Amino acid sequence: MRESLVQWTLLKNLDFLSKQLDFKIASKGGQEITTDFGRIDFILENQKKNQLIVELETLLDARNKREYCFNQVLNYKNVSYSDKTDYCILYADETNQKAKSIVSDFGKANEILIKTYSINEVKKLFTSTVERLSLSFGLSLSKPANYTICFLRWLNKILKPYRDFGKRILNEKELAYYFTSANTTNFKCYLRLALDFEMIFQNKDGYSISNDGLEYIQNYNPNIDVASNLSSVDLTNEQKKILLRVITNGNWTAHKVNIYWFLRFLEITNGEWLPNIKNFEKHKLDIVNGLFNVSYRTRTMYEFLNFACNWCMELGLVDRIKSNTNYDRIYLTPLGIEINNVFSLDLQLKKNRLNLNFKYLD
């Protein structure tokens, strides 16, 4: 198990971490703090404002890894944010006995606290933590899937032929009127978007526009007929309301699932880091891959997170604060909080239905 996933799991379960450290944690003072003496994994604080600076490791069987760890924690002794600060190495209990003796001797010689945790226990805790945070345990909610759909306003382009032709059912050629061909990847991506947001549905006669889709095209932006690029025309407030109604109807299509997972990502990271570069830090990628249960590379994850963020911004669910670093901050709006709660309630109700206890009928 990678150290980044261990750290994420421990910091999401402070009661468990308190027991491992024998330190009653009142708050997290910070994590991944860059100093002149190295980057500190995390700092914890108790109710008396005493602080514990922690160097987290997995197995310390290898000599070079132990020496690196020892040097790091000795450097940390030059750093203090409180009058009462202790320093600790927290590493995997599965480390071999000889190495554990070396680590113990180092701690005694340098007044460094030495604590351990079980990797196997943390693996189980990681699984239960993801299940708890996702609220999808026991449900058939799919993993997120990356599609090259940058904006929801792209619906304008694929739906406009229904208004142009004045028909509720179009064949594939008619539906692809504003595309080079119905066989292009571009058209198929737009088609998937329209199907997932239930604007249209397929039948034996072609593609029929739904009642929601009909209401959508009746509320086009007034500039739609003079726009040179249909995909660039912003959504109207009425269109946003229609899409919000559709994404909260409990029918979990792929693009709706992606919005759900993005909101879970914000909950788990507190909106503190949305990558604005394609090659962002590996340990952050590990955390998100673990949450989503996927194996995306940094570029794919960057695209997924940023595209999903665009959709949420279009619908008024989040605000994005640009920064000069490699990561932007994201905040849920009041509407975003409401939609997030609706998602959670819907999944909880579905879970409860699956787990109904019929023993009272016996």
C-alpha positions in Angstrom: 0.0 0.0 0.0 1.4 3.4 -1.0 2.3 5.8 1.7 0.0 8.5 0.2 -3.0 6.2 0.6 -1.9 5.3 4.1 -1.7 9.0 5.0 -5.1 9.8 3.4 -6.7 6.9 5.3 -5.2 7.8 8.7 -6.1 11.5 8.4 -9.7 10.6 7.6 -9.8 8.4 10.7 -8.4 10.5 13.5 -9.7 8.2 16.3 -7.8 5.3 14.8 -4.7 7.4 14.3 -5.0 8.7 17.9 -4.8 5.1 19.2 -1.8 4.3 17.1 0.1 7.3 18.3 -1.2 7.3 21.8 -1.9 11.0 21.3 -5.4 12.4 21.7 -5.9 14.4 18.5 -8.0 17.5 18.8 -7.2 18.9 15.3 -4.9 18.5 12.3 -2.4 21.3 12.3 -1.4 20.7 8.6 -0.1 18.2 6.1 2.5 18.2 3.4 4.1 21.3 4.8 7.1 22.5 2.9 9.9 23.9 5.2 13.6 24.7 4.8 14.2 21.4 6.4 12.1 19.2 4.2 8.4 18.5 3.7 6.6 17.5 6.8 4.0 14.7 6.3 1.6 16.1 8.9 1.3 17.9 12.2 -1.3 17.0 14.9 -2.4 18.9 17.9 -4.2 17.9 21.2 -6.5 20.0 23.3 -3.6 21.4 25.3 -2.1 22.8 22.0 0.8 20.3 22.2 1.9 19.4 18.7 3.2 16.2 17.2 5.2 16.4 14.0 4.9 13.0 12.2 7.2 11.3 9.7 5.0 8.6 8.1 6.6 5.5 6.5 5.4 2.1 5.3 7.9 -0.7 5.6 11.4 0.2 6.9 13.1 -3.0 6.0 15.6 -1.3 3.6 18.6 0.4 5.0 18.6 3.4 2.6 14.9 4.0 3.4 15.6 3.9 7.1 18.5 6.4 6.8 16.4 8.7 4.7 13.6 8.6 7.3 16.1 9.2 10.2 17.6 12.2 8.4 14.2 13.6 7.7 13.0 13.5 11.3 16.2 14.9 12.6 15.8 17.8 10.3 12.3 18.3 11.5 13.6 19.0 15.0 14.6 22.4 13.6 11.0 23.1 13.0 8.5 24.1 15.7 5.1 25.7 15.6 4.3 25.3 19.3 6.1 25.7 22.7 5.5 22.0 23.2 6.4 19.9 20.2 7.3 16.2 19.9 8.6 14.4 16.9 7.5 10.9 15.8 8.2 8.2 13.3 5.0 6.2 12.4 5.7 3.2 10.3 4.3 -0.2 9.4 4.3 -2.9 12.0 5.0 -5.5 9.3 8.6 -4.3 9.1 11.0 -7.1 10.0 12.2 -7.5 13.6 15.8 -6.6 13.0 14.9 -3.3 11.3 12.3 -2.6 14.1 15.1 -2.8 16.7 17.3 -0.4 14.7 14.4 2.1 14.5 13.7 1.7 18.2 17.3 2.4 19.1 17.4 5.4 16.9 14.3 6.8 18.7 15.8 6.3 22.1 19.1 7.9 21.2 17.4 11.0 19.6 14.3 11.5 21.7 12.0 10.6 18.8 8.7 8.8 19.5 8.4 5.5 17.6 5.0 4.2 16.8 3.6 1.6 14.4 0.4 0.7 12.6 -0.7 -2.4 10.7 -0.8 -2.2 6.9 -3.5 -4.8 6.8 -5.7 -2.9 9.2 -5.2 0.3 7.2 -6.1 -1.5 4.0 -9.4 -2.6 5.6 -9.9 0.9 6.9 -9.2 2.5 3.5 -12.0 0.3 2.0 -14.5 1.1 4.6 -13.6 4.8 4.5 -14.2 5.0 0.7 -17.5 3.2 1.1 -18.5 5.5 3.9 -17.6 8.7 2.0 -19.1 7.5 -1.3 -22.4 6.4 0.3 -22.6 3.9 -2.5 -21.7 0.7 -0.7 -24.1 -2.1 -1.7 -25.3 -0.2 -4.7 -24.6 -0.7 -8.4 -23.4 2.8 -8.9 -20.7 2.6 -11.6 -17.2 4.0 -11.6 -16.7 7.4 -13.2 -15.8 7.4 -16.9 -13.8 10.0 -18.7 -15.5 11.4 -21.8 -14.2 14.3 -23.9 -17.2 16.4 -23.1 -15.9 19.8 -21.9 -19.2 21.6 -21.4 -22.9 20.8 -21.0 -23.8 23.7 -23.4 -22.7 21.3 -26.1 -26.2 20.0 -25.9 -27.3 23.0 -27.9 -25.7 21.7 -31.0 -27.1 18.2 -31.1 -30.6 19.2 -30.0 -31.1 22.2 -32.4 -32.2 20.0 -35.4 -35.4 19.1 -33.5 -36.3 22.8 -33.5 -35.1 23.3 -37.1 -37.0 20.4 -38.6 -40.0 20.9 -36.3 -40.2 17.2 -35.5 -40.0 15.1 -32.3 -38.4 12.1 -34.0 -35.2 12.4 -36.2 -33.2 9.8 -38.0 -29.5 9.7 -37.4 -28.6 11.7 -40.5 -31.0 14.5 -39.4 -29.7 14.4 -35.8 -26.2 14.9 -37.2 -27.2 17.9 -39.3 -24.6 20.2 -37.7 -21.8 17.5 -37.7 -19.6 16.3 -40.5 -21.0 12.8 -40.2 -22.9 10.6 -37.8 -20.0 8.3 -37.9 -17.5 10.7 -36.3 -16.3 10.4 -32.7 -17.3 14.0 -32.2 -21.0 13.2 -33.0 -21.0 10.1 -30.9 -19.7 12.0 -27.8 -22.5 14.6 -28.2 -25.0 11.8 -28.7 -23.9 10.2 -25.5 -24.3 13.5 -23.6 -27.8 14.0 -24.9 -28.8 10.4 -24.1 -27.3 10.5 -20.6 -29.1 13.7 -19.7 -32.3 12.2 -21.0 -32.9 14.9 -23.6 -33.5 12.2 -26.2 -34.0 8.5 -26.3 -33.5 5.9 -29.0 -36.4 3.8 -30.5 -37.0 1.8 -33.7 -37.8 4.9 -35.7 -34.7 6.8 -34.7 -34.1 9.3 -31.9 -37.1 10.9 -30.1 -36.8 14.1 -28.1 -38.1 13.7 -24.5 -40.4 16.1 -22.7 -37.4 17.5 -20.9 -35.5 17.8 -24.2 -38.5 19.6 -25.7 -38.6 22.0 -22.8 -34.8 22.5 -23.2 -35.0 23.6 -26.9 -38.0 25.9 -26.1 -35.7 27.8 -23.7 -32.7 28.4 -26.0 -30.6 31.5 -25.5 -32.0 34.1 -28.0 -28.6 34.2 -29.7 -28.9 30.6 -30.8 -30.1 31.3 -34.3 -27.3 33.8 -35.1 -24.4 31.9 -33.4 -21.6 30.7 -35.6 -20.7 28.1 -32.9 -23.7 26.5 -31.4 -21.6 24.8 -28.7 -20.4 28.1 -27.4 -23.8 29.5 -26.5 -24.3 29.7 -22.8 -27.1 27.8 -21.0 -30.1 29.9 -19.9 -31.3 29.7 -16.4 -34.4 27.7 -17.5 -32.1 25.2 -19.2 -30.0 24.8 -16.1 -33.2 24.2 -14.1 -34.2 21.4 -16.5 -30.8 19.8 -16.3 -30.8 20.0 -12.5 -34.2 18.3 -12.5 -32.9 15.5 -14.7 -29.7 14.8 -12.7 -31.6 14.5 -9.5 -34.3 12.1 -10.8 -32.5 9.1 -9.4 -31.7 7.6 -12.8 -27.9 7.2 -12.6 -26.6 7.5 -16.2 -22.8 7.8 -16.9 -22.5 11.6 -17.0 -24.7 12.0 -13.9 -22.5 9.5 -12.1 -19.5 11.6 -13.1 -21.0 14.7 -11.4 -21.8 12.7 -8.3 -18.2 11.5 -8.1 -16.8 15.0 -8.6 -18.9 16.2 -5.7 -17.5 13.3 -3.6 -14.0 14.4 -4.6 -14.7 17.9 -3.3 -16.0 16.5 0.0 -13.0 14.3 0.6 -10.4 16.9 -0.4 -12.4 19.8 1.1 -12.0 21.4 -2.4 -8.4 22.3 -1.5 -6.8 21.0 -4.7 -8.1 20.8 -8.3 -5.1 20.2 -10.6 -4.7 22.9 -13.3 -1.7 21.1 -14.9 -1.8 17.7 -16.6 1.2 16.2 -14.7 0.2 16.8 -11.1 1.6 15.1 -8.0 1.6 11.3 -8.0 0.4 10.9 -4.4 -2.7 13.1 -5.2 -3.4 10.9 -8.2 -3.2 7.8 -5.9 -5.8 9.3 -3.6 -8.3 10.0 -6.4 -7.7 6.7 -8.2 -8.4 5.0 -4.8 -11.6 7.0 -4.3 -12.9 6.3 -7.8 -11.6 2.7 -8.0 -9.9 3.4 -11.3 -6.3 3.5 -12.6 -6.2 6.7 -14.5 -3.0 8.4 -15.5 -2.4 12.0 -14.5 -3.6 13.5 -17.9 -6.8 11.4 -17.9 -7.6 12.3 -14.3 -6.8 16.0 -15.0 -9.3 15.9 -17.9 -12.0 14.1 -15.9 -11.8 16.4 -12.9 -11.7 19.6 -15.0 -14.4 18.6 -17.4 -16.7 17.6 -14.4 -15.8 20.9 -12.8 -16.9 22.8 -15.9 -20.3 21.0 -15.9 -20.8 21.9 -12.2 -19.8 25.5 -12.8 -22.3 25.7 -15.7 -25.1 24.5 -13.4 -24.1 26.8 -10.6 -23.0 24.1 -8.2 -19.4 25.2 -7.6 -17.1 28.2 -7.8 -13.5 27.9 -8.9 -10.8 30.1 -7.4 -7.8 30.3 -9.8 -4.4 30.3 -8.2 -0.7 30.8 -9.3 0.1 27.3 -8.0 -0.6 24.0 -9.7 -3.9 23.6 -7.9 -7.1 25.7 -7.8 -9.6 25.8 -4.9 -13.2 24.7 -5.4 -16.2 25.8 -3.3 -19.7 24.3 -3.3 -22.3 27.0 -3.7 -25.6 26.8 -1.6 -27.2 25.2 -4.7 -24.3 22.7 -4.9 -24.7 21.8 -1.2 -28.4 21.1 -1.8 -27.8 19.0 -4.9 -25.1 17.1 -3.1 -27.5 16.4 -0.2 -30.1 15.2 -2.7 -27.6 12.8 -4.2 -26.7 11.5 -0.8 -30.3 11.0 0.3 -31.2 9.2 -3.0 -28.3 6.8 -2.6 -29.1 6.3 1.1 -32.7 5.5 0.3 -31.7 3.0 -2.4 -29.3 1.4 0.0 -32.0 1.2 2.7 -34.3 -0.5 0.2 -31.7 -3.1 -0.5 -31.1 -3.8 3.2 -34.7 -3.9 4.4 -35.0 -6.2 7.4 -38.0 -8.5 7.1 -37.5 -10.3 10.4 -40.4 -8.4 11.8 -42.7 -10.3 9.5 -41.6 -13.7 10.9 
